[in-house]
Amino acid sequence: MSKQTPLSSFFIKPVVVKNNENEKTESNGNEQEIEKDDMSRKKVKIPMNYTYKYIDKYIGYGFTYINENGVNLPICVICGILLANASLKPNKHLRHLETNHNEYRNITTDFFLRKRDELKINKKNIKSYTTVDKVYLKCSFIAAMHIAKTKKPYNIGKKLIKPCMVDICSELFGNENKKISPFLTRFIELRTEIEVFLREKNSPLSDHFQDKIWLAKVTYLSDIFSLLNELNLSMQGPLTNIFTCYNKVEAFLKKLDLWIKRIQENTYDMFPSYYNMTEEKLLKKNEINVMQCVIKTHLSKLKNKLLKYFPPSHDIRLNNMWILNPFLPSEKHELSLLNESHLLELLSDKLLEQSFNTKNLNQFWISLSNEYHNLYEEALKKLVPFATTYLCESGFSTLTTIKTKSRNKHDVEPT
């Protein structure tokens, strides 16, 4: 028979603690405290789909934001670069400022606020480029559709390229015929492809592409319309008034004089497309001389046309410079004795001068509606009138967005 194991061997024997019991208890307590500290120091994991919100103090780093589908995306007010939502953090904004715009690191917040307002004014320009890009994207989808229908490789040749070019040209030029500047720019970029397309169609219009003078004129028109488009966009925005528009027009008139002078010196770098054409030696010397006369004549006529609409004798700034800056002494103004006395009081008020440096022009004069009511009314007569049709057009655009069938069906009555 095998020997039986005693029953006591199946039980765990108790540990006998002698003199070190107190030390053991204290060490256990310390270990628990350390575990608690470690738990408190653990970083909280941010969910992958977490979206950061923009805070107003971020403008101090040179960043504002745009809202896309409910998500705030930071955008630099200096270079206009758009970052992801994950970059909506002060350390990343500061890194961008120090790396790319270190010269603005110690500048005041007012500078960034002014840059933000300029960025908002140019918002329509950004939207116009986005709209054009959508047209190009649609053209690529049209080409892809033909590829899918044939079920053959892309380099199939005439059987595929020809119908693609027909649809792309009809879509591209059909949608841009109302926008002269982008149409001409795109026309110059695709002039070789257009010439090939017209020759395949046996169109007599293809002969124009062999006329270098005609092609040079179209190239110059593309440049001058782009410059006029920039002038037009610079006079749009909520802060635009008659004074700012006159400033822009006067600057453009001075540029015309400068361009005429440079044309006489055979310098064409202010017109990039035409300049590239001359650098590529596409024009002969006699053709360049012909174009020199054509461009000079056109710029002179353009200047005279602008002076007809903006004559120096009707410059509203002549007697109203006190509206732009009431703290600069001016001898030319058409004010009554009472208003002139109030203007002298205003010019001597240093506290209001500090307020003038921190507010835009409209806000400043509105803040004086009670203290200097007569001057406030005179200033508003020049600031309130619409300088351009921008505000009217944007107002109608907003109205057409709001007044839709789905919105009209909403029941606002309490249930």
RODO-2510 file (C-alpha; in nm, 4 decimals, decimal comma):
residues 415
     n   res          X          Y          Z
     1     m     0,0000     0,0000     0,0000
     2     s     0,1166     0,3508    -0,0805
     3     k     0,1840     0,5942     0,1927
     4     q    -0,0965     0,8498     0,2473
     5     t    -0,0164     1,2232     0,2323
     6     p    -0,1214     1,4134     0,5442
     7     l    -0,4162     1,6491     0,5020
     8     s    -0,2294     1,9515     0,6410
     9     s     0,0008     1,9596     0,3406
    10     f    -0,2847     2,0784     0,1166
    11     f    -0,3182     2,4099     0,3048
    12     i    -0,0927     2,7190     0,2683
    13     k     0,1047     2,7818     0,5782
    14     p     0,0760     3,1359     0,7190
    15     v     0,3786     3,3630     0,6864
    16     v     0,5246     3,4529     1,0197
    17     v     0,6183     3,8229     1,0308
    18     k     0,8538     3,9184     1,3056
    19     n     1,0122     4,2572     1,3630
    20     n     0,9751     4,3848     1,0048
    21     e     0,5936     4,3979     1,0151
    22     n     0,5746     4,7728     1,0594
    23     e     0,8302     4,8320     0,7816
    24     k     0,6316     4,6026     0,5526
    25     t     0,3089     4,7908     0,6197
    26     e     0,4737     5,1271     0,5493
    27     s     0,6292     5,0021     0,2274
    28     n     0,2902     4,8747     0,1087
    29     g     0,1422     5,2177     0,1791
    30     n     0,4175     5,3924    -0,0152
    31     e     0,3707     5,1578    -0,3083
    32     q    -0,0012     5,2416    -0,3163
    33     e     0,0750     5,6147    -0,3135
    34     i     0,3269     5,5732    -0,5971
    35     e     0,0705     5,3795    -0,7986
    36     k    -0,1812     5,6601    -0,7443
    37     d     0,0743     5,9200    -0,8595
    38     d     0,1550     5,7139    -1,1673
    39     m    -0,2141     5,6906    -1,2491
    40     s    -0,2566     6,0666    -1,2138
    41     r     0,0454     6,1322    -1,4362
    42     k    -0,0801     5,9157    -1,7196
    43     k    -0,1670     6,1235    -2,0274
    44     v    -0,5276     6,1331    -2,1306
    45     k    -0,5596     5,9872    -2,4777
    46     i    -0,7419     6,2188    -2,7198
    47     p    -0,9834     6,0383    -2,9523
    48     m    -0,8861     6,0190    -3,3183
    49     n    -1,2004     6,2052    -3,4292
    50     y    -1,1518     6,4926    -3,1830
    51     t    -1,1793     6,8394    -3,3420
    52     y    -1,0002     7,1396    -3,1963
    53     k    -1,1744     7,4751    -3,1645
    54     y    -1,0262     7,8107    -3,2580
    55     i    -0,9570     8,0576    -2,9752
    56     d    -0,9357     8,4330    -3,0324
    57     k    -0,5891     8,4578    -2,8746
    58     y    -0,4451     8,2520    -3,1642
    59     i    -0,4483     8,5701    -3,3752
    60     g    -0,1434     8,6725    -3,1700
    61     y     0,0469     8,3969    -3,3514
    62     g    -0,0748     8,5204    -3,6915
    63     f    -0,3500     8,2619    -3,7404
    64     t    -0,7208     8,2924    -3,8071
    65     y    -0,9518     8,0131    -3,9214
    66     i    -1,2087     7,9093    -4,1784
    67     n    -1,4985     7,6757    -4,1142
    68     e    -1,5361     7,3787    -4,3477
    69     n    -1,8175     7,1354    -4,2739
    70     g    -1,8234     7,2390    -3,9076
    71     v    -1,4452     7,1948    -3,8621
    72     n    -1,2154     7,4888    -3,7809
    73     l    -0,9065     7,4941    -4,0053
    74     p    -0,6228     7,7347    -3,9139
    75     i    -0,4992     7,9676    -4,1858
    76     c    -0,1957     8,1972    -4,1677
    77     v    -0,2887     8,5634    -4,2228
    78     i     0,0562     8,6388    -4,3712
    79     c     0,1177     8,3645    -4,6282
    80     g    -0,2391     8,2257    -4,6475
    81     i    -0,1335     7,8629    -4,5937
    82     l    -0,4169     7,6391    -4,4746
    83     l    -0,3351     7,3763    -4,2113
    84     a    -0,5214     7,0754    -4,0751
    85     n    -0,7420     7,0890    -3,7667
    86     a    -0,4783     6,8966    -3,5693
    87     s    -0,2469     7,1989    -3,6099
    88     l    -0,4880     7,4230    -3,4181
    89     k    -0,2420     7,4483    -3,1274
    90     p    -0,0344     7,7433    -2,9994
    91     n     0,2991     7,5583    -3,0193
    92     k     0,2452     7,4689    -3,3859
    93     h     0,1352     7,8231    -3,4680
    94     l     0,4446     7,9626    -3,2963
    95     r     0,6676     7,7167    -3,4815
    96     h     0,5189     7,8275    -3,8157
    97     l     0,5664     8,1937    -3,7237
    98     e     0,9304     8,1481    -3,6172
    99     t     1,0166     7,9248    -3,9119
   100     n     0,8476     8,1113    -4,1982
   101     h     0,7868     8,4655    -4,0694
   102     n     1,0471     8,5245    -3,8003
   103     e     1,0578     8,8980    -3,8771
   104     y     0,6991     8,9285    -3,7442
   105     r     0,7636     8,7369    -3,4221
   106     n     0,7649     9,0385    -3,1870
   107     i     0,5053     9,2471    -3,3714
   108     t     0,1808     9,3631    -3,2089
   109     t    -0,1539     9,1897    -3,2454
   110     d    -0,2981     9,4883    -3,4355
   111     f    -0,0765     9,3984    -3,7330
   112     f    -0,2210     9,0466    -3,7486
   113     l    -0,5757     9,1819    -3,7106
   114     r    -0,5182     9,4104    -4,0101
   115     k    -0,3773     9,1181    -4,2083
   116     r    -0,6834     8,9123    -4,1130
   117     d    -0,9152     9,1845    -4,2460
   118     e    -0,7168     9,1964    -4,5721
   119     l    -0,7472     8,8194    -4,6002
   120     k    -1,1247     8,8429    -4,5611
   121     i    -1,1408     9,1153    -4,8262
   122     n    -0,9557     8,8891    -5,0724
   123     k    -1,1826     8,5956    -4,9930
   124     k    -1,3771     8,6425    -5,3145
   125     n    -1,0558     8,6098    -5,5135
   126     i    -0,9846     8,2739    -5,3478
   127     k    -1,3378     8,1551    -5,4230
   128     s    -1,3041     8,2467    -5,7906
   129     y    -0,9923     8,0293    -5,8272
   130     t    -1,1716     7,7437    -5,6481
   131     t    -1,4598     7,7674    -5,8950
   132     v    -1,2235     7,7486    -6,1918
   133     d    -1,0508     7,4442    -6,0438
   134     k    -1,3881     7,2657    -6,0214
   135     v    -1,4328     7,3135    -6,3959
   136     y    -1,0933     7,1551    -6,4627
   137     l    -1,1786     6,8676    -6,2300
   138     k    -1,5011     6,8067    -6,4202
   139     c    -1,3008     6,7947    -6,7434
   140     s    -1,0787     6,5207    -6,6026
   141     f    -1,3874     6,3190    -6,5054
   142     i    -1,5222     6,3546    -6,8586
   143     a    -1,1949     6,2181    -6,9980
   144     a    -1,2029     5,9308    -6,7480
   145     m    -1,5584     5,8470    -6,8555
   146     h    -1,4483     5,7987    -7,2167
   147     i    -1,1623     5,5783    -7,1009
   148     a    -1,3995     5,3610    -6,8998
   149     k    -1,6432     5,3274    -7,1908
   150     t    -1,3804     5,2006    -7,4356
   151     k    -1,2351     4,9485    -7,1841
   152     k    -0,8961     5,0038    -7,3409
   153     p    -0,5646     5,1584    -7,2283
   154     y    -0,5413     5,5363    -7,2083
   155     n    -0,2905     5,5660    -7,4955
   156     i    -0,5471     5,4333    -7,7406
   157     g    -0,4878     5,7254    -7,9796
   158     k    -0,7344     5,9117    -8,1974
   159     k    -1,0252     5,6885    -8,1091
   160     l    -1,0156     5,8159    -7,7479
   161     i    -0,8236     6,1462    -7,7538
   162     k    -1,0467     6,3141    -8,0111
   163     p    -1,3824     6,2774    -7,8292
   164     c    -1,2094     6,3719    -7,5012
   165     m    -1,0789     6,6967    -7,6489
   166     v    -1,4196     6,7809    -7,7965
   167     d    -1,5950     6,7464    -7,4603
   168     i    -1,3192     6,9126    -7,2577
   169     c    -1,2966     7,2186    -7,4850
   170     s    -1,6735     7,2625    -7,4981
   171     e    -1,6982     7,2390    -7,1183
   172     l    -1,3960     7,4571    -7,0430
   173     f    -1,4567     7,7396    -7,2895
   174     g    -1,8348     7,7232    -7,2516
   175     n    -1,8203     7,7940    -6,8773
   176     e    -1,5525     8,0624    -6,8918
   177     n    -1,6858     8,2749    -7,1778
   178     k    -1,8268     8,5273    -6,9289
   179     k    -1,4941     8,5676    -6,7489
   180     i    -1,2566     8,7370    -6,9902
   181     s    -0,9453     8,7320    -6,7749
   182     p    -0,9387     8,3605    -6,6824
   183     f    -1,0524     8,2677    -7,0331
   184     l    -0,7662     8,4537    -7,2018
   185     t    -0,5120     8,3176    -6,9539
   186     r    -0,6290     7,9618    -7,0120
   187     f    -0,6426     8,0248    -7,3870
   188     i    -0,2732     8,1187    -7,3894
   189     e    -0,1815     7,8143    -7,1805
   190     l    -0,3644     7,5787    -7,4200
   191     r    -0,2880     7,7588    -7,7465
   192     t    -0,0952     7,4613    -7,8934
   193     e    -0,3703     7,2120    -7,8060
   194     i    -0,6379     7,4463    -7,9414
   195     e    -0,4524     7,4912    -8,2681
   196     v    -0,4245     7,1116    -8,3120
   197     f    -0,7929     7,0702    -8,2325
   198     l    -0,8996     7,3377    -8,4845
   199     r    -0,6803     7,1853    -8,7558
   200     e    -0,8399     6,8456    -8,7001
   201     k    -1,1749     7,0164    -8,7480
   202     n    -1,0448     7,1885    -9,0639
   203     s    -1,1434     7,5216    -8,9159
   204     p    -1,0089     7,8402    -9,0808
   205     l    -0,9607     7,9821    -8,7293
   206     s    -0,6457     7,7737    -8,6967
   207     d    -0,4699     8,0125    -8,9388
   208     h    -0,4683     8,2824    -8,6668
   209     f    -0,2163     8,0812    -8,4679
   210     q     0,0378     8,1262    -8,7453
   211     d     0,0035     8,5047    -8,7164
   212     k     0,2600     8,5979    -8,4491
   213     i     0,1318     8,9553    -8,4164
   214     w    -0,2224     8,8319    -8,3505
   215     l    -0,0962     8,5809    -8,0957
   216     a     0,1171     8,8478    -7,9247
   217     k    -0,1857     9,0792    -7,8978
   218     v    -0,3941     8,8054    -7,7343
   219     t    -0,1077     8,7335    -7,4945
   220     y    -0,0845     9,1012    -7,3983
   221     l    -0,4620     9,1207    -7,3503
   222     s    -0,4432     8,8244    -7,1146
   223     d    -0,1891     9,0132    -6,9009
   224     i    -0,3659     9,3498    -6,8960
   225     f    -0,7042     9,1915    -6,8132
   226     s    -0,5423     9,0052    -6,5237
   227     l    -0,4087     9,3354    -6,3899
   228     l    -0,7493     9,5003    -6,4284
   229     n    -0,9077     9,2056    -6,2524
   230     e    -0,6660     9,2522    -5,9605
   231     l    -0,7639     9,6209    -5,9436
   232     n    -1,1311     9,5270    -5,9408
   233     l    -1,0856     9,2731    -5,6605
   234     s    -0,8827     9,5174    -5,4502
   235     m    -1,1795     9,7579    -5,4473
   236     q    -1,4173     9,4992    -5,3024
   237     g    -1,4855     9,4144    -4,9414
   238     p    -1,6921     9,5292    -4,6428
   239     l    -1,4395     9,8006    -4,5400
   240     t    -1,4166     9,9594    -4,8847
   241     n    -1,5243    10,3231    -4,9183
   242     i    -1,4885    10,6043    -5,1719
   243     f    -1,1514    10,7082    -5,0307
   244     t    -0,9927    10,3629    -5,0609
   245     c    -1,1236    10,3254    -5,4170
   246     y    -0,9712    10,6580    -5,5202
   247     n    -0,6415    10,5445    -5,3652
   248     k    -0,6446    10,2227    -5,5711
   249     v    -0,7346    10,4022    -5,8960
   250     e    -0,4696    10,6699    -5,8437
   251     a    -0,2072    10,4008    -5,7816
   252     f    -0,3118    10,2176    -6,0996
   253     l    -0,2864    10,5388    -6,3041
   254     k     0,0677    10,5891    -6,1789
   255     k     0,1468    10,2284    -6,2714
   256     l     0,0259    10,2967    -6,6254
   257     d     0,2746    10,5843    -6,6539
   258     l     0,5487    10,3545    -6,5254
   259     w     0,4557    10,0793    -6,7736
   260     i     0,4557    10,3217    -7,0673
   261     k     0,8026    10,4374    -6,9669
   262     r     0,9303    10,0796    -6,9411
   263     i     0,7747     9,9879    -7,2770
   264     q     0,9807    10,2647    -7,4376
   265     e     1,2880    10,1004    -7,2824
   266     n     1,1887     9,7591    -7,4283
   267     t     1,1176     9,6141    -7,0848
   268     y     0,8098     9,3895    -7,0647
   269     d     0,8418     9,2029    -6,7314
   270     m     0,5212     9,3659    -6,5977
   271     f     0,3308     9,1526    -6,8531
   272     p     0,4484     8,7971    -6,7704
   273     s     0,2831     8,6062    -7,0575
   274     y     0,4026     8,8483    -7,3242
   275     y     0,7437     8,8671    -7,1553
   276     n     0,7809     8,4879    -7,1809
   277     m     0,6922     8,5096    -7,5482
   278     t     0,9739     8,7580    -7,6119
   279     e     1,2211     8,5586    -7,4032
   280     e     1,1456     8,2425    -7,6006
   281     k     1,2372     8,4309    -7,9211
   282     l     0,8944     8,3656    -8,0747
   283     l     0,8828     8,7204    -8,2132
   284     k     1,1186     8,8840    -8,4581
   285     k     1,2664     9,2277    -8,3973
   286     n     1,0247     9,4041    -8,6348
   287     e     0,7296     9,2248    -8,4723
   288     i     0,8457     9,3383    -8,1279
   289     n     0,8634     9,6978    -8,2572
   290     v     0,5064     9,6712    -8,3866
   291     m     0,3880     9,5358    -8,0512
   292     q     0,5725     9,8152    -7,8704
   293     c     0,3607    10,0752    -8,0524
   294     v     0,0412     9,8727    -7,9999
   295     i     0,0931     9,8313    -7,6248
   296     k     0,2004    10,1916    -7,5725
   297     t    -0,1054    10,3223    -7,7596
   298     h    -0,3403    10,0941    -7,5692
   299     l    -0,2006    10,1922    -7,2280
   300     s    -0,2329    10,5620    -7,3143
   301     k    -0,5966    10,5152    -7,4195
   302     l    -0,6673    10,3122    -7,1054
   303     k    -0,5241    10,5922    -6,8904
   304     n    -0,7376    10,8572    -7,0661
   305     k    -1,0468    10,6419    -7,0223
   306     l    -0,9859    10,6057    -6,6487
   307     l    -0,9243    10,9800    -6,6137
   308     k    -1,2610    11,0410    -6,7792
   309     y    -1,4362    10,8454    -6,5036
   310     f    -1,2021    10,9601    -6,2238
   311     p    -1,1000    11,3200    -6,3074
   312     p    -0,8551    11,4804    -6,0601
   313     s    -1,0865    11,7823    -6,0248
   314     h    -1,3576    11,5581    -5,8756
   315     d    -1,1286    11,3854    -5,6278
   316     i    -1,3338    11,3590    -5,3086
   317     r    -1,0182    11,3376    -5,0986
   318     l    -0,9129    11,6970    -5,1690
   319     n    -1,1269    11,8660    -4,9013
   320     n    -1,2051    11,5649    -4,6845
   321     m    -0,8707    11,4358    -4,5643
   322     w    -0,9799    11,5126    -4,2083
   323     i    -1,2212    11,2176    -4,2346
   324     l    -0,9381    10,9741    -4,3054
   325     n    -0,7282    11,1112    -4,0195
   326     p    -0,8685    11,3951    -3,8073
   327     f    -0,5404    11,4141    -3,6088
   328     l    -0,3366    11,5454    -3,9023
   329     p    -0,3593    11,9235    -3,9511
   330     s    -0,5203    12,0104    -4,2837
   331     e    -0,5858    12,3509    -4,4305
   332     k    -0,8174    12,2352    -4,7090
   333     h    -1,1633    12,1442    -4,5868
   334     e    -1,5184    12,2674    -4,6313
   335     l    -1,6500    12,2917    -4,2768
   336     s    -1,8571    12,5480    -4,0950
   337     l    -1,7040    12,7537    -3,8146
   338     l    -1,8686    12,5333    -3,5515
   339     n    -1,7488    12,2082    -3,7085
   340     e    -1,4001    12,3517    -3,7585
   341     s    -1,3860    12,4371    -3,3885
   342     h    -1,4956    12,0841    -3,2983
   343     l    -1,2295    11,9442    -3,5321
   344     l    -0,9602    12,1437    -3,3485
   345     e    -1,0839    12,0035    -3,0176
   346     l    -1,0761    11,6542    -3,1609
   347     l    -0,7250    11,7053    -3,2997
   348     s    -0,5986    11,7974    -2,9508
   349     d    -0,7542    11,4956    -2,7759
   350     k    -0,4707    11,2429    -2,7276
   351     l    -0,6980    10,9769    -2,5784
   352     l    -0,9140    10,9742    -2,8899
   353     e    -0,5994    10,9620    -3,1011
   354     q    -0,5054    10,6364    -2,9288
   355     s    -0,8563    10,5077    -2,9929
   356     f    -0,8202    10,6019    -3,3606
   357     n    -0,5108    10,3818    -3,3900
   358     t    -0,6933    10,0745    -3,2550
   359     k    -1,0198    10,0964    -3,4545
   360     n    -1,1089    10,0985    -3,8200
   361     l    -1,2393    10,4205    -3,9722
   362     n    -1,6094    10,3361    -3,9491
   363     q    -1,5910    10,2224    -3,5875
   364     f    -1,4022    10,5345    -3,4853
   365     w    -1,6567    10,7803    -3,6262
   366     i    -1,9500    10,5802    -3,4888
   367     s    -1,7949    10,6028    -3,1412
   368     l    -1,8052    10,9854    -3,1734
   369     s    -2,1761    11,0016    -3,2575
   370     n    -2,2615    11,1576    -2,9196
   371     e    -1,9540    11,3646    -2,8349
   372     y    -1,8955    11,5151    -3,1828
   373     h    -2,2300    11,4587    -3,3483
   374     n    -2,1944    11,7227    -3,6233
   375     l    -1,8550    11,5896    -3,7358
   376     y    -1,9928    11,2363    -3,7161
   377     e    -2,2772    11,3249    -3,9555
   378     e    -2,0410    11,4970    -4,2017
   379     a    -1,8059    11,1991    -4,2024
   380     l    -2,0862    10,9472    -4,2574
   381     k    -2,2046    11,1369    -4,5650
   382     k    -1,8772    11,0362    -4,7317
   383     l    -1,8281    10,6925    -4,5744
   384     v    -2,1785    10,5432    -4,6047
   385     p    -2,2328    10,5631    -4,9865
   386     f    -2,1456    10,2441    -5,1739
   387     a    -1,8149    10,2860    -5,3547
   388     t    -1,8764     9,9715    -5,5648
   389     t    -2,1593     9,7252    -5,6180
   390     y    -1,9811     9,4610    -5,4068
   391     l    -2,2019     9,4983    -5,0976
   392     c    -2,5196     9,4928    -5,3097
   393     e    -2,4113     9,1777    -5,4931
   394     s    -2,3020     9,0010    -5,1753
   395     g    -2,6297     9,0996    -5,0092
   396     f    -2,8341     8,9517    -5,2931
   397     s    -2,6189     8,6381    -5,2885
   398     t    -2,6866     8,5958    -4,9181
   399     l    -3,0573     8,6510    -4,9745
   400     t    -3,0747     8,3840    -5,2461
   401     t    -2,8982     8,1434    -5,0092
   402     i    -3,1404     8,2121    -4,7248
   403     k    -3,4629     8,2260    -4,9275
   404     t    -3,4913     7,8657    -5,0409
   405     k    -3,7902     7,6323    -5,0581
   406     s    -3,6641     7,4158    -4,7743
   407     r    -3,6180     7,7167    -4,5464
   408     n    -3,9597     7,8581    -4,6343
   409     k    -4,1211     7,5293    -4,5254
   410     h    -3,9734     7,5491    -4,1752
   411     d    -4,2361     7,5964    -3,9061
   412     v    -4,1131     7,8540    -3,6567
   413     e    -4,4337     7,8519    -3,4517
   414     p    -4,3995     7,6798    -3,1103
   415     t    -4,5691     7,3410    -3,0914
***
